[in-house]
Amino acid sequence: MAQKISIKIAGRTFNLTAATPEQEEVFRLAADAINKRFVVYTQSYPGKTAADMLSMVALSETALRIEMQKEMEKIRQGESNLEKDLEQYLKDIEQ
């Protein structure tokens, strides 16, 4: 059941609709991660605008996501290789 929620990012409140409790949790965790990174950038680069800081947050979070996607692809490839090796091993045993 959809639920209306409010989250705060960089001091601004956003009203959202979460389709499930799990999605609400994800929204809240994401907002918390953004806010933590925002504080770090604000402390590291005083005098920059909130838009600048949020752009840096978006860049760093997106870069992290891409790195994780690449790592997952390596893991999937390794899994595929292991499956092929196992299939070959089982064929060799049967012979």
C-alpha positions as CSV (number, residue, x, y, z in Angstrom):
1,M,0.0,0.0,0.0
2,A,1.4,3.4,-1.0
3,Q,2.4,5.7,1.8
4,K,3.2,9.4,1.6
5,I,6.5,10.3,3.3
6,S,8.6,13.3,3.8
7,I,12.4,13.2,3.6
8,K,14.8,16.0,4.1
9,I,17.9,16.5,1.8
10,A,20.3,19.3,2.3
11,G,17.8,21.2,4.5
12,R,14.9,20.9,2.0
13,T,11.9,18.7,2.5
14,F,10.6,16.5,-0.2
15,N,7.2,14.8,-0.2
16,L,7.3,11.4,-1.8
17,T,5.1,8.4,-2.2
18,A,6.6,5.0,-1.2
19,A,4.9,2.1,-2.8
20,T,6.1,-0.4,-0.1
21,P,7.6,-0.2,3.3
22,E,10.8,-1.5,1.7
23,Q,10.8,1.4,-0.7
24,E,10.3,3.8,2.1
25,E,13.3,2.4,3.9
26,V,15.4,2.7,0.7
27,F,14.3,6.4,0.3
28,R,15.2,7.2,3.9
29,L,18.6,5.4,3.7
30,A,19.3,7.2,0.4
31,A,18.4,10.6,1.9
32,D,20.6,9.8,4.9
33,A,23.6,8.9,2.7
34,I,23.1,12.0,0.6
35,N,23.0,14.2,3.7
36,K,26.1,12.7,5.2
37,R,28.1,13.1,2.0
38,F,26.7,16.7,1.6
39,V,28.0,17.6,5.1
40,V,31.5,16.2,4.2
41,Y,31.6,18.2,1.0
42,T,30.3,21.3,2.7
43,Q,33.1,21.1,5.3
44,S,35.7,20.3,2.6
45,Y,34.6,23.1,0.2
46,P,33.3,26.0,2.3
47,G,31.7,28.8,0.3
48,K,30.4,26.6,-2.5
49,T,26.6,26.6,-3.1
50,A,24.3,23.9,-2.1
51,A,23.8,23.1,-5.8
52,D,27.5,22.7,-6.2
53,M,27.7,20.3,-3.2
54,L,24.7,18.3,-4.4
55,S,26.3,18.0,-7.8
56,M,29.4,16.6,-6.2
57,V,27.3,14.2,-4.1
58,A,25.5,13.1,-7.3
59,L,28.9,12.6,-9.1
60,S,30.4,10.6,-6.2
61,E,27.4,8.4,-5.6
62,T,27.0,7.7,-9.4
63,A,30.7,6.9,-9.7
64,L,30.3,4.5,-6.8
65,R,27.3,2.9,-8.4
66,I,29.2,2.4,-11.7
67,E,32.2,0.9,-9.8
68,M,29.8,-1.5,-8.1
69,Q,28.1,-2.4,-11.4
70,K,31.5,-3.2,-12.9
71,E,32.5,-5.3,-9.9
72,M,29.2,-7.2,-10.1
73,E,29.9,-7.9,-13.8
74,K,33.3,-9.3,-12.8
75,I,31.6,-11.5,-10.2
76,R,29.0,-12.7,-12.7
77,Q,31.7,-13.6,-15.2
78,G,33.6,-15.4,-12.5
79,E,30.4,-17.3,-11.6
80,S,29.9,-18.2,-15.2
81,N,33.5,-19.4,-15.5
82,L,33.1,-21.6,-12.4
83,E,29.9,-23.1,-13.7
84,K,31.6,-24.0,-17.0
85,D,34.5,-25.5,-15.1
86,L,32.2,-27.5,-12.9
87,E,30.2,-28.8,-15.9
88,Q,33.5,-29.8,-17.6
89,Y,34.7,-31.5,-14.4
90,L,31.5,-33.4,-14.1
91,K,31.7,-34.5,-17.7
92,D,35.3,-35.7,-17.2
93,I,34.2,-37.7,-14.2
94,E,31.4,-39.4,-16.1
95,Q,33.8,-40.6,-18.8
